[in-house]
Amino acid sequence: MQNHPVYSDNDPQTEYSTLNLGPTHPATHGVFQNVLQMDGERIVNGVSTIGYIHRAFEKIAEHRPFYQITPLTDRLNYCSSPINNMGWHMTVEKLLNIQMPKRVDYMRVIIMELARIADHIICNGVLGVDTGAFTGFLYMMEYREEIYEIYEEICGSRLTTNIGRIGGFERNFNNIAFNKIRKFLVKFPPVLKEFEALFNRNRIFVDRTKGVAAVTQEDAISYSWSGPILRATGVDYDVRAMEPYSSYEDFDFEVPVGENGDVYNRFLVRNEEMWQSLRIIEQALNKIEKEPTDIFHANVPAFYLPPKEEVYNNMEALIYHFKIVMGEVDTPNAEVYHAVEGANGELGFYLVNDGGRSPYRLHFRRPSFINYQMYAPMSRGMLLSDAIINMSSLNVIAGELDA
């Protein structure tokens, strides 16, 4: 980590003040708190506290059938909730040993990469706001809205999407959705270039971010960091490349890495990841064209809801619909872990199943929760203004802290 002045908490010559940064403070970007000891504008020490949301998702999930857990995952990182949905579905599919059609994999890749772009738009846009530049944030929000319109066309929802199903999707992508995706691939790249032109060599932005909160590879790994902030230190770890899922091995893309892990490098890595996501989506669209157009779900009738027309008119379909939703389907006794590359890092699901209608135990590996553990130690010796933009660059989402 960056070298800062060393302070002694027991220095009798200095009188420190206590500052509550959060839980209700706009700069924390969520409901969590840092109790800081301050020497003027400089942080002497700090303690991070969480638990203000009180949601207990893991325990709630252990009392719900597999299908009804998906809406809980939406509310982890709600800036890129489709990635959470897909990660959970893949975990259950791993438990059930379901083989996915290629077309479904490619459809999922498109949705997950759109979600990654939407998340990075928010993170880098807000980092600009916290350094005094509001224009880039407002400009980019228009294109996050276009991504939400694609979600809405596919599943009817925007923020908490509940998108997809165990085994694939509830329905096929229609032509309107595909056209919106193709338009986004045309319209967004020029905007991303302008966004980079606004910040990458902006003297004020560079002075505020370069060299701030620099983290070594060793420290990042020792704190189990993952995602863009780990890659910003120079570690090229990406779950999509190291442990491919959803046919990511079929795609040609690069894993962007930084140099010294400071706020500026985190910003650059996220920008480059948006370019790589665009590249992946374009490849996925081309691959889908070579697959059968009517496939959008694996052949797992025990987990695919019958069409509504049948449910309304056929008693057997109605019973089957009820059995699937309420979890009245046998599942194996097994223990599985599955991880996906979330927008903030490795998003994992550790599932212990005893054959019942609900998980026996379920643990979410939330990247924000793990990445945040380093915030207080690394803020020691920083100016408060630098600690604010450090928090912005970590992209800590409160929904992932208090699960």
Disulfide bonds with the S-S distance in Angstrom:
none
